[in-house]
Amino acid sequence: MPERLEPGTLVYDPQTRKVGEYQDRVGPYVMLRPVGGGREWQADPARIRAATREERLSAGVKALNDRFREGLVTPRELDDVSRPPVPVPGCATCEGLATRRDEARAAFDGSAETDANVLLRQHQGREHGGPPAAGRRTFRYVPYSIVQDASAQPEYEAYCVSGEEADCGASSGPCQAPAEVEEWQRRHTQETRHLRYRRSFADYAVLERQG
């Protein structure tokens, strides 16, 4: 894993064989999110690496095609996303990422240029509600609180990471209680003598508008 990662940096996780957006570090793991959005997953920071240009492009195209098939992107929007994002006037972060992109382009570093575009789009999606449209646009801050979704059951899961050259890879599958995961671990250890597991917990959250 690179020494320092910015949120939104695209990395490759060999455990899941997927490209994900780096979100944060939680305990001994890092949290990755699928390109284009979706459910986050935990990854071993010692095993992830920077995604190659081909991997980034492939993941981006797949995410865009998935959204198009689901009716979330129109053909016109599909064309707009393929163009470099334009910084929002007056936003220091936008201008900084645009400068970073220009420097990469001047150095003929296509990989760094692509990363800058990805980070700029993600920043605009989080802070500005998407890329700026033509003409003047006004943004208003709306406060939200994040709470656990009581209508959805949390999920617990364990993965066997025992093995000398490669992880076993066996999984308990999503379970509704920690006891179910522990029982699966006991059975798997009895059958294989494997002793090391990576466990994960996932729940669902909703944003509630304040006021």
N, C-alpha and C positions, 0 to 999 in steps of 0.2 A: 504494500500500500504506500502511495506517495506520502511524504512527511506531512503535508498540509493540503487539505481538500476544501474547496469552497462549496457550499450547498448548491446543488444543481450540476456539479461536475459529473460527467458520464464515466462510469467504470464498468469493468467486466467481472462478473462473479462466476468463477469456474464451477462452484458447487451447484448452481442452478442453471448454468450455461446461458445467462441472460445479461443484457446490458441494463444498468439501472442508474438513476440519478441519486447521487450521494445527498443524504439529508442531514444526518448528525451522527454522533457517536453516543451510544447508550451502553454503559458498562463495558464489557469486553467485546461488544459487537458494534457494527456500524449499521445504520438503517438506510436501505435503498428503496427507491420507488420506481415502478415501471415507467419507461419513457412514455409520455403522454398522459400519465396519471394512472391511478389504480392502488391496489392494496400494497403497502410497504412490506418488506421482509428483512430479516436479520442476516448479516453476512460476516464472515471471519475477516477482520481487517488485514490479517497476515496473508490472505490468499487473493484478495481482489487486486486488480491492476487497472491502469488507465486503459480505456477502450480505444481500439485502433480507429482510424478514420473510417474504414470500411464497416466496422461494427457499429459505430455511431450512426452512419448514414442508413445502414440496414434497419437498425432499431427505430430510427426516426420515420423512415418510410413505412415500416410495419404499423407503427402507432397511428400514422396519418391515414393509412388505408383502413385500419380498424374503425377509426372514427367516421370515415366516409361511409363505410358499410352500415354503420349504426345510425346513419342519418344525422350525425353531429357536425359534419362539415359539408358545405355546399361546394360544387365545382369551382365557383369563384373564390371561395375562401381557400380551397386547396391550392389554387394558383398563387394567392397572396402569401401563404405560409412558405412557399418555395422561394420567396424573395427575401433579401436581407432585411431585418427589422430596422426601423427608423427610431432613433432615440427621442424621448419626450423632451421638449425644450424646457430648460430650467432644472432638470433632474440630474444631480451630480453622478448618481450611479449609472444612469443611462449613458451619460457623456463619457464616463470612465471606461465602460465596456466598449463603447464605440471607438474610443481612442485605442484601446487594446486590440480591437479588430483591425483598425487601420494599420497599426504597427505590424501585426502579423501578416497582413496582405502585402505590405511593403517589403517584408522579409521573405515573401513567397512561402510562408508557413501555412499551408492549407488546413492542417490539423488545428492549430491555434486559432485560426480565423473561424473555423466551424464551432469550436468551443465557445468563442466570444459571442457568436450569434445565438447559440443555444442558451447561454447564460442571460443574454439580453432579452430574449423572448420570455424566459422563465421569470425574470425580474418584472417585466411589464405585465405578465399575467398575474403575478402576486400583488404588485403595488399599484398598477394603473388599470387593471381590469382588461388587459389585452393590449395589442399594439395600437398606437395612436391612429385615429382616422384623419382624413384630410380635413383641414380647418381647425378651429379652436375647440377644445374639449375641456369640460370642467369635471373634476373628480371630487367626490365627497366621502369622507371617512365615516364608516358605519361600524359602531362597536358591537362585537359578538363575544359570547362566552362559549367555551368548549366543554361539553359534558358527555359522559358515557351514555351511549344509547341503551336504555333499559329494555328496549324491545328486542334486542339481539343478544344472543348468548356469546360470551367470550370463548375463545378457542385456545387449546393447549396442544402442543405437538413436540415430539422428540425425534431427533435424527441420530443415527449411529454414526459416529465419526472415528470408530476404531479402525485400525488397519495400518500397515507399515508403509506401503507405497501409495495407496489410495484409500479413501474413506469407504466404509461398508456401504453407506448410503441408504440403509433401510430406514423406514419412517413409520411412526405410529399412526400417521394420518391425523387430521383434526379431531380433537376430543373435547368434550364439554366439561371435564373435571380433571384436576391434576392426578387424582387417584387412578384414572384410566390410563394415563400416560405412564405412571410408575409401574402399573401392572404389566403393560406392554414391555417396558424395559426389563423387568424381571424375567419374563418369558424369553425375550430375545437373548439375554445374557445366558440363560440356562441352555438355550439351543446352540449358541455360537461362542460362548465364553468372551464375548466382547464387553468391555467395561466403560467405554467413554461415549458420552452422548452430548449433543447440543440441543437444548430445550428452548422453546419460544412460546411467547404468550401474545395473543392478538385480541383486541376488542374493537368495538365500533364507537365512533364519536359523532356527535352532531353539534352544529353551531346554532346557538340560540341568540337571536337578536336582543340586545339590551335596550330597555326603555320602550 
